[in-house]
């Protein structure tokens, strides 16, 4: 089987599998259409499509029909993901630490693929209650009200059975850039557009997708605010640094091509001049500037992590950090408190002082 036998293609703004090997795999496209109908973001549907593409290619290589998948089949797929190689290298394009336990694809990648597979068979069971769901189920976990993991009304939320088809993920704290790295990376940017993008990530904590989804009308330059639509179409207003607001204004007046598109950041030159900047284009920008600046960890999300760390070091309340960064759960914001070395050191020194006083 070759890659052309089964591939992911965009159709009318949606995503679907296509190719000569599609016989018997129409359930996958039905599921992707169902996700689009539920208003999942196009990027989420695309991610599910590629995860299911990997699963279907494995099924074709193993000679297993989608209808014949059993729990044992899924356990074999899990084992494959844990030991997969890509061009002779373990783990494909996404690596985990090689320590005897973490081999093959990174645990987060494996879990994401398995979640897509679980969703696929859950969709089949919803459509045909008589079909057997091969995904092994574990103990029920209680969903909490209002998107929180704990609360006064959490006992009223319906319990949801958890999938046992998961990999234990190592807990690692997010890493931001130190001052020297941030200065070197930002200093390598030359265009007003790229400086404004990096500034929104570093000084407002925006995600890559949030930056790309900004419209011109979302930015209130005089008042220093930006309207951000984050994960799950959740909207928030984030303050913009005065210098970054100036960069955006200069970009709009002096650099942005004349175009009818409403998106804020567009391609500046080439055949796609005036078209919205894509995720692939943004990755190419940062890839170039990582090499130019010598900051190997200068990824877009590292700038966002730097913002979260700076807030924690400044003693900003967790609820404020959660609001500014658009976290669903305060647990995500709490990671930055643990990460911030100044905050940890101050708490440690304070505890030692109290210990000396007691002595």
KABEL-V727741 format. One record per residue. SS is DSSP state (hx for helix, st for strand, lp for the rest). PSI is psi in whole degrees, -180 to 180 (none if undefined). D_FIRST is the distance of its C-alpha to the first C-alpha in Angstrom with 2 decimals. Layout:
# KABEL-V727741
SS/PSI/D_FIRST
SS/PSI/D_FIRST
This chain:
# KABEL-V727741
lp/137/0.00
lp/169/3.80
hx/-26/6.90
hx/-15/8.21
hx/-26/6.41
lp/126/8.59
st/169/11.52
st/133/15.22
st/154/17.89
st/131/21.65
st/111/23.41
lp/39/27.20
lp/-8/27.66
st/-179/25.23
st/143/21.63
st/158/18.85
st/147/15.13
st/168/13.91
lp/168/11.24
hx/-22/10.25
hx/13/8.75
hx/-11/12.25
lp/125/13.86
lp/3/15.67
lp/18/15.32
hx/-24/18.44
hx/-36/20.35
hx/-47/18.72
hx/-33/20.03
hx/-40/23.29
hx/-43/23.67
hx/-37/23.11
hx/-36/25.68
hx/-41/27.97
hx/-41/27.91
hx/-39/28.83
hx/-30/31.59
lp/7/32.94
lp/33/33.27
lp/148/30.92
lp/149/30.75
hx/-35/27.97
hx/-36/26.97
hx/-44/26.73
hx/-40/24.60
hx/-43/22.28
hx/-43/22.10
hx/-40/21.38
hx/-44/18.59
hx/-34/16.78
hx/-41/17.60
hx/-28/16.24
hx/-46/13.03
hx/-42/12.62
hx/-45/13.67
hx/-36/11.46
hx/-38/8.21
hx/-42/10.04
hx/-43/11.03
hx/-41/7.77
hx/-33/7.09
hx/-10/10.76
lp/31/10.91
lp/127/13.62
lp/151/14.77
hx/-37/16.44
hx/-20/19.71
hx/5/19.59
lp/131/19.44
lp/177/22.57
hx/-40/24.42
hx/-37/23.20
hx/-44/19.54
hx/-35/20.55
hx/-35/22.45
hx/-37/19.49
hx/-39/17.57
hx/-45/20.77
hx/-39/20.85
hx/-46/17.35
hx/-32/18.53
hx/-15/21.70
hx/13/20.21
lp/150/17.03
st/156/16.77
st/113/15.66
lp/42/15.87
lp/-1/17.99
st/139/20.16
st/139/20.74
lp/1/20.29
lp/-142/18.18
lp/-14/20.35
lp/121/22.79
st/155/24.91
lp/170/27.56
lp/133/30.48
lp/97/29.79
lp/18/32.58
lp/-33/31.24
lp/-43/30.53
lp/94/28.65
lp/171/25.40
lp/-150/21.81
st/154/21.63
lp/149/25.07
hx/-39/26.61
hx/-37/26.99
hx/-44/23.29
hx/-46/22.46
hx/-38/25.24
hx/-41/24.14
hx/-42/20.65
hx/-33/22.38
hx/-39/24.91
hx/-42/22.38
hx/-42/21.00
hx/-42/24.65
hx/-37/25.54
hx/-48/22.85
hx/-27/24.22
hx/-39/27.72
hx/-41/27.23
hx/-41/26.14
hx/-38/29.25
hx/-39/31.42
hx/-32/30.36
lp/90/30.55
lp/-21/33.04
lp/-13/32.51
lp/151/28.89
lp/126/28.49
lp/116/27.39
lp/-7/25.43
lp/120/26.34
lp/136/29.26
st/143/32.38
st/-157/35.06
st/153/38.64
st/141/39.61
st/144/40.25
st/126/42.72
lp/141/41.87
lp/157/44.78
hx/151/46.60
hx/19/46.47
hx/8/43.28
lp/159/45.11
lp/-13/44.50
lp/152/48.15
lp/173/51.13
lp/-31/54.08
lp/13/52.12
hx/-26/48.98
hx/-14/50.14
hx/-14/49.89
lp/146/46.17
lp/143/43.95
st/145/42.09
st/126/38.31
st/132/36.29
st/145/34.22
st/139/30.71
lp/-1/30.62
lp/70/26.95
lp/163/27.89
lp/139/28.19
lp/123/31.62
lp/133/31.81
lp/141/34.19
lp/114/36.94
lp/139/37.32
lp/146/39.79
lp/144/38.78
lp/124/39.82
lp/-174/41.59
lp/144/42.92
lp/175/46.40
hx/-41/48.95
hx/-42/48.39
hx/-44/44.61
hx/-42/45.03
hx/-43/47.69
hx/-42/45.61
hx/-50/42.53
hx/-31/44.59
hx/-20/46.65
hx/-18/43.69
lp/138/43.10
lp/-34/44.91
lp/152/44.34
hx/-37/46.22
hx/-50/43.02
hx/-35/41.27
hx/-41/44.49
hx/-41/44.89
hx/-50/41.35
hx/-37/41.88
hx/-39/45.33
hx/-32/44.14
hx/-43/41.75
hx/-36/44.30
hx/-4/47.45
hx/-7/46.29
lp/24/43.26
lp/146/40.83
lp/163/37.10
hx/-48/34.77
hx/-32/33.82
hx/-38/37.54
hx/-45/38.48
hx/-25/35.95
lp/-1/37.20
lp/136/40.82
st/160/42.69
hx/-39/45.78
hx/-11/47.92
hx/-17/46.74
st/121/48.66
st/89/52.42
lp/-46/53.55
lp/-39/57.31
lp/-12/57.00
lp/44/54.18
st/155/51.70
st/137/48.12
st/122/46.54
st/133/43.15
st/110/40.58
lp/-155/38.56
hx/141/36.02
hx/25/36.33
hx/27/38.41
lp/129/41.28
st/141/43.90
st/159/46.23
st/130/48.73
st/134/48.63
st/148/51.39
lp/133/50.65
lp/145/52.38
hx/-43/54.98
hx/-40/53.45
hx/-40/49.97
hx/-38/51.59
hx/-38/53.20
hx/-43/49.91
hx/-43/48.42
hx/-44/51.55
hx/-40/51.51
hx/-44/47.84
hx/-37/48.65
hx/-34/51.75
hx/-17/50.84
hx/-34/47.11
lp/127/45.11
lp/155/44.37
lp/119/45.91
lp/153/43.32
lp/-9/43.44
lp/148/40.93
lp/-10/42.44
st/143/40.17
lp/-52/42.12
lp/123/39.80
st/168/38.29
lp/134/36.77
lp/-26/39.72
lp/171/38.61
lp/-174/36.03
lp/-23/34.44
lp/19/34.00
lp/130/37.64
lp/-9/39.14
lp/154/35.88
st/139/35.41
lp/133/34.15
lp/169/30.63
hx/-39/29.28
hx/-40/27.21
hx/-40/30.46
hx/-40/32.43
hx/-39/30.07
hx/-38/30.41
hx/-49/34.19
hx/-33/34.40
hx/-43/32.07
hx/-44/34.41
hx/-24/37.53
hx/-44/36.40
hx/-39/36.14
hx/-39/39.38
hx/-18/41.38
lp/12/40.04
lp/95/39.50
lp/-29/36.16
lp/18/36.34
lp/60/37.27
lp/158/34.67
hx/-41/35.79
hx/-24/35.94
hx/-34/38.12
hx/-41/40.70
hx/-43/40.67
hx/-36/41.14
hx/-39/44.02
hx/-48/45.63
hx/-40/45.40
hx/-42/46.83
hx/-39/49.69
hx/-44/50.60
hx/-41/50.71
hx/-28/52.82
lp/-1/55.20
lp/22/55.77
lp/140/54.34
lp/144/54.26
hx/-39/50.95
hx/-36/51.21
hx/-43/51.59
hx/-44/48.59
hx/-43/46.56
hx/-46/47.79
hx/-38/47.29
hx/-6/43.73
lp/34/42.66
lp/139/41.74
lp/-36/41.38
lp/143/42.95
hx/-20/45.73
hx/-38/43.85
hx/-38/41.58
hx/-34/44.75
hx/-23/46.36
hx/-33/43.80
hx/-27/45.50
hx/-43/48.84
hx/-31/47.52
hx/-33/45.92
lp/110/49.04
hx/-36/50.91
hx/-40/54.21
hx/-45/54.20
hx/-42/53.46
hx/-41/56.04
hx/-42/58.69
hx/-38/58.21
hx/-47/58.36
hx/-38/61.52
hx/-41/63.12
hx/-40/62.48
hx/-38/63.93
hx/-43/67.00
hx/-35/67.64
hx/-40/67.28
hx/-38/69.90
hx/-38/72.19
hx/-32/72.00
lp/none/72.86
